[in-house]
Every structure is written in structure tokens, then in C-alpha cells.
């Protein structure tokens, strides 16, 4: 038995859940389509695919409501979380993805909120960033229904992405429009704009596009003060940075992000004036990711959570140039006052 209705995931989870029990005959009522058209937030140019709820399986509300609660607890009462609770929830998410079909918006929200949960755990409960939990998270992010939002978008032809970046694709389009004399003809601006819009959408969909950000660096810097305010178990700032390094390394090892993409994100944090001790921690963070890729034991792994990977697997897309650039950024962060 299945019930079709639109847009389950919203702020009013309980209200939408109540709609799921309405008779299926109502869904076949022609008036329902007219009501949908008159909805204030509906878009006349796009028709959303109906969401199918299959009874007897893991329900949408069971996952999203629990995820919302876990994110709240991780932010406000992190000491109440336990490893068994997280492992059980991630197993529930895996079953949910296997059994139910969500809308793209729901799937993106699920992937993104799981990342926010993980980042909160890094700050407030780095002792929970252990191999079992990290591997469960990676398995969810690599699920076929979430891969659209977790796979690395196509980048330039340097071995770090797909078949080419935005400018290279535009260049190929221009070359394809050459006339018989070898001269370039005018290319429809609409075609170029479509390429740019598609690339921008791919970037917007990629949940790891802001994994390293100024905001998160500040959150890690003030993590100890927050723990004191909430009477949490004390974890040093260096432990938090070390745990984050291990978490990043796990994502790189799973090909969910590349060193080249990390370089782009690390470069952006230099647009803010940081205190020297913060830059030194950022430098050690970069070094820990590099050491992990070389299979070396890292002092960062000794100080933080337990998810050190111990070497990049064969076939990783990153090349030596990206690693050298990250090493240069690490030196720059550590010695920026000398420049």
C-alpha cells in the first residue's frame, strides 16, 4: 500500500505526517491538482514528483525528526550522546535509503544535515569520531541516492574531477562551432549561460563545498570556551583541530573530497586576519592531512578522535602538485608574519 503526496519534509513534520494517513482516494481527486496550483509557494513552471510513502518500512518522519533532534543535542547537550545511539541511527538511515524514495530536496537535506551533525561532534564530542561511526557516515554519503550531492563536481583537466571545468567546456563548445576555414563563429550566449548555470548548480549541490570555512575555524577556536559555559567534559582546542584533520582525511580517502578542493577552501580562509596561534593550528591541520596521505603516523592522530586512515588508497584523484600546494599553504600559515 502506498500513499502519494507532495513535500513531506518541512518545518511542520507532525502536520505533514498526519496527511500521510488520509485515504488514497483523495489523491486521485482532480480537485487536488487545482489546489496545488493555487498554493502560494507553488511554481507553475516545475512539477514536483509525488513522494511515495510505503507503509511497513522505515518512515520519512522517523529519520528526519530523529536527525533534527540529534543535531540539537549535539549542539546544546553533547555529553548526552552515546556511540551506540549514533551507530543505531546511522543503521536506520541506511535502511531508510534502501526502502524509501525521497525527493531530491529531502536527500540533499539528509546528506547536508548529517555533515552538520558530524562537524558538531568534531567540536563537542571528538571522542565519538571513531572508525565505526565515521565508516557508517561514509557509507550513507556514498549511497546511490545521495551520490548526486556527495560526489566531487567536475573540475579542470588536472586529474581532480571529471571531464573538464566550466571554462574548458565553454572552450570545447566554441571549438565545435568553427567554420570550414578554421575561424571561430559566434556561439549562442544562451548555450554558454546554460553551461555556467549547470556548473553553479553542481557546486551548490555539493555538500562538502564549504567543509573548511572561516566560520568553522572560529567555532573550533572557541570550542573550549563553549564547553566551559555548558559544563561539558573539557577537550583542548588542539584536540578538536586534530580530530577535524582525521575526519578530513577519511573524506579524502573515500574520494568524497580531493586535496585540490581542500586547497581552494583553505585559500579562502586567508581573507580574514587571524591570530598567529590560530594560523599555527590551521598549519598543523594541513600537515596532518598531508601526513595521513603519505601513510605516516601523525601527532594529530594521537591527540584527537580515533579516525586516522593511515594512507591514501590506490586511485586517489589528487596529484603531487595539489599536495605540494597544500604544503606551501601550511608553511604560509605558520610563517605568515614573516611575509
C-alpha positions in Angstrom: 0.0 0.0 0.0 1.3 3.4 -0.9 0.2 7.0 -0.3 1.2 9.8 -2.6 1.6 13.4 -1.5 4.0 16.3 -2.0 6.7 17.9 0.0 6.7 15.9 3.3 9.9 17.5 4.5 9.1 20.9 6.0 9.1 22.6 9.4 5.7 21.1 10.3 6.8 17.5 10.4 3.9 16.3 12.6 1.3 18.1 10.4 2.7 16.5 7.3 2.9 13.1 8.9 -0.9 13.4 9.7 -1.5 13.9 6.0 0.0 10.5 5.3 -3.0 8.7 6.8 -5.5 10.4 4.5 -7.4 7.9 2.2 -5.6 7.2 -1.1 -8.8 8.1 -2.9 -8.3 11.7 -2.1 -5.1 11.7 -4.0 -7.0 10.7 -7.1 -9.4 13.6 -6.7 -9.0 16.1 -9.6 -9.6 18.9 -7.2 -6.3 18.2 -5.5 -4.4 19.3 -8.6 -6.2 22.6 -8.7 -5.5 23.1 -5.0 -1.8 22.5 -5.7 -1.9 25.1 -8.5 -3.3 27.7 -6.2 -0.8 27.1 -3.4 1.2 30.4 -2.8 4.6 28.7 -2.9 4.0 26.5 -5.9 5.9 27.1 -9.1 3.9 27.0 -12.3 7.0 26.1 -14.4 8.0 23.0 -12.4 6.0 19.9 -11.4 7.3 18.2 -8.3 7.3 14.4 -8.4 5.0 12.9 -5.8 6.5 11.4 -2.7 5.6 7.8 -2.2 5.3 6.5 1.4 5.3 2.7 1.7 3.8 1.6 5.0 5.6 -1.1 6.9 9.0 0.3 6.2 11.2 3.0 7.8 9.2 6.2 7.6 10.5 9.5 6.5 9.5 11.2 9.7 11.3 8.6 11.8 14.6 9.6 10.2 14.2 13.4 9.7 12.7 14.0 13.1 15.4 12.0 14.8 18.1 13.7 12.8 16.8 17.1 13.8 16.8 16.0 17.5 20.4 14.7 17.3 21.7 17.9 15.7 20.1 19.9 18.5 21.5 17.6 21.2 25.0 17.7 19.6 24.9 21.5 19.6 23.4 22.1 23.1 23.8 18.9 25.2 26.6 16.9 23.5 27.5 14.9 26.6 24.1 13.2 26.4 25.1 11.4 23.2 26.5 7.9 23.1 28.2 5.9 20.4 25.5 3.2 20.4 22.8 5.8 19.7 24.7 7.2 16.7 25.5 3.7 15.3 21.9 2.7 15.6 20.6 5.9 13.9 23.1 5.6 11.0 22.0 2.0 10.5 18.4 3.3 10.5 19.3 5.9 7.8 20.9 3.1 5.7 17.7 1.0 5.9 15.6 4.1 5.1 17.6 4.9 2.0 17.2 1.3 0.8 13.5 1.1 1.5 12.0 4.5 0.7 12.4 7.0 -2.1 12.7 10.6 -1.0 12.6 13.7 -3.2 16.0 15.3 -4.3 15.5 18.1 -1.8 14.9 15.6 1.0 18.0 13.6 0.0 20.2 16.7 -0.1 18.9 17.8 3.3 19.6 14.4 4.8 23.2 14.4 3.4 23.9 18.0 4.5 22.4 17.7 8.0 24.4 14.5 8.6 27.5 16.6 7.7 26.5 19.2 10.2 26.0 16.6 12.8 29.5 15.2 12.2 31.0 18.7 12.4 29.3 19.4 15.7 30.6 16.1 17.0 34.1 17.1 16.0 33.8 20.2 18.1 31.8 19.0 21.1 32.4 15.2 21.2 35.5 14.4 19.3 35.7 11.1 21.3 32.7 9.9 19.2 34.6 10.4 15.9 35.7 6.8 15.9 36.1 4.4 12.9 32.7 2.7 13.3 30.8 5.9 13.3 32.9 7.5 10.5 32.6 4.4 8.3 28.8 4.4 8.8 28.7 8.1 7.8 30.8 7.5 4.7 28.6 4.5 3.7 25.5 6.8 3.9 27.1 9.6 1.9 28.2 7.1 -0.8 24.7 5.6 -1.1 23.4 5.8 -4.6 20.5 8.1 -3.6 22.9 10.7 -2.1 25.7 10.4 -4.5 24.4 13.4 -6.5 25.1 15.6 -3.6 28.3 14.0 -2.3 30.3 13.2 -5.4 33.0 15.7 -6.4 31.8 18.0 -9.2 33.6 18.1 -12.4 36.7 20.3 -12.3 39.6 21.2 -14.6 41.5 18.7 -16.6 44.1 18.1 -13.9 43.0 14.7 -12.7 41.0 16.1 -9.8 37.5 15.7 -11.2 35.5 14.8 -14.2 35.8 15.6 -17.9 36.5 19.3 -17.5 35.7 22.6 -15.8 33.4 25.4 -16.9 35.9 27.3 -19.0 37.1 24.1 -20.7 33.6 23.1 -21.5 32.9 26.5 -23.0 36.1 26.3 -25.0 35.1 22.9 -26.4 31.8 24.4 -27.4 33.5 27.3 -29.2 35.9 25.0 -31.0 33.0 22.8 -32.1 31.4 25.9 -33.8 34.5 26.5 -36.0 33.7 27.0 -39.7 35.4 25.3 -42.6 38.1 28.0 -42.7 39.1 27.3 -39.2 37.7 30.6 -37.9 35.5 30.6 -34.8 31.9 31.5 -35.3 29.7 33.2 -32.8 28.5 31.0 -30.1 25.0 31.4 -28.7 25.3 33.2 -25.4 22.4 31.1 -24.1 24.5 27.9 -24.5 27.3 29.4 -22.5 25.0 30.6 -19.8 23.4 27.1 -19.6 26.9 25.6 -19.0 27.6 28.2 -16.3 24.3 27.6 -14.6 24.7 23.9 -14.6 28.2 24.1 -13.1 27.0 26.5 -10.5 24.2 24.1 -9.6 26.6 21.3 -9.3 28.7 23.3 -6.9 25.7 24.3 -4.9 24.6 20.7 -4.6 28.0 19.5 -3.4 27.7 19.3 0.4 31.4 19.4 1.1 32.0 22.6 -0.8 32.4 24.6 2.5 33.9 21.9 4.6 36.7 24.2 5.7 35.4 27.7 6.3 36.1 30.8 8.4 33.0 30.2 10.4 34.1 26.6 11.3 37.6 27.7 12.2 36.2 30.2 14.6 33.9 27.5 16.1 36.8 25.3 16.7 38.8 28.1 18.3 36.0 28.9 20.7 35.1 25.3 21.4 36.8 25.1 24.8 35.1 28.3 26.0 31.7 26.8 24.9 32.4 23.6 26.8 33.1 25.6 29.9 29.9 27.5 29.6 27.9 24.3 29.2 29.8 22.4 31.8 30.9 19.8 29.3 33.8 17.4 29.5 36.9 19.5 28.6 38.7 18.9 25.3 41.5 21.1 24.2 41.3 23.2 21.1 44.3 21.3 19.7 42.4 18.0 20.2 39.5 19.5 18.2 41.7 20.5 15.3 43.4 17.1 15.4 40.0 15.4 15.2 39.0 17.6 12.3 42.2 16.6 10.5 41.4 12.9 10.9 37.8 13.5 9.7 39.0 15.3 6.6 41.5 12.6 5.9 38.7 10.0 6.0 36.7 12.0 3.4 39.8 12.3 1.1 40.4 8.6 1.4 36.9 7.9 0.4 37.1 10.2 -2.6 34.4 12.4 -1.3 36.7 15.4 -1.5 40.2 16.0 -3.0 43.3 17.8 -1.9 42.7 20.2 -4.8 39.3 21.1 -3.4 40.7 21.5 0.1 43.3 23.8 -1.3 40.6 26.1 -2.7 38.8 26.1 0.7 42.0 26.7 2.7 43.0 29.6 0.4 39.7 31.3 1.2 40.3 31.4 4.9 43.3 33.8 4.4 40.9 36.6 3.5 40.5 37.1 7.3 43.0 38.4 9.8 43.7 35.5 12.3 45.7 35.5 15.4 49.0 33.7 15.0 48.1 30.7 17.3 45.0 30.1 15.1 47.1 30.1 11.9 49.6 27.7 13.6 46.7 25.3 14.3 45.5 25.6 10.7 49.0 24.8 9.6 49.2 21.7 11.7 45.7 20.7 10.3 47.1 20.8 6.8 50.2 18.9 7.8 48.1 16.2 9.4 46.1 15.7 6.3 49.3 15.5 4.2 50.9 13.1 6.6 47.9 10.9 6.5 48.0 10.8 2.8 51.6 9.6 2.9 50.8 6.9 5.4 52.9 8.5 8.1 51.9 8.4 11.8 50.6 11.8 12.7 50.8 13.6 16.0 47.4 14.9 15.2 46.0 11.4 15.3 47.5 10.9 18.8 45.6 14.0 20.1 42.1 13.8 18.7 39.3 11.4 17.7 40.1 8.0 16.5 39.6 8.0 12.8 43.1 8.2 11.4 43.1 6.5 8.0 46.8 5.7 7.5 47.5 6.3 3.8 45.6 7.2 0.6 44.1 4.2 -1.3 45.2 3.5 -4.8 43.4 5.5 -7.4 43.0 8.7 -5.5 42.5 11.6 -7.9 44.8 14.0 -6.2 48.3 14.5 -7.7 51.6 15.7 -6.3 51.0 19.3 -7.4 48.0 19.6 -5.2 49.9 18.1 -2.2 52.8 20.5 -2.8 50.4 23.4 -2.9 48.8 22.4 0.4 52.3 22.0 1.9 53.1 25.6 0.7 49.8 26.8 2.3 50.8 25.1 5.6 54.2 26.9 5.5 52.4 30.2 4.7 50.0 29.9 7.6 52.8 29.1 10.0 55.2 31.9 8.9 52.7 34.5 7.5 54.1 37.2 9.8 57.5 36.9 8.0 55.9 37.9 4.7 
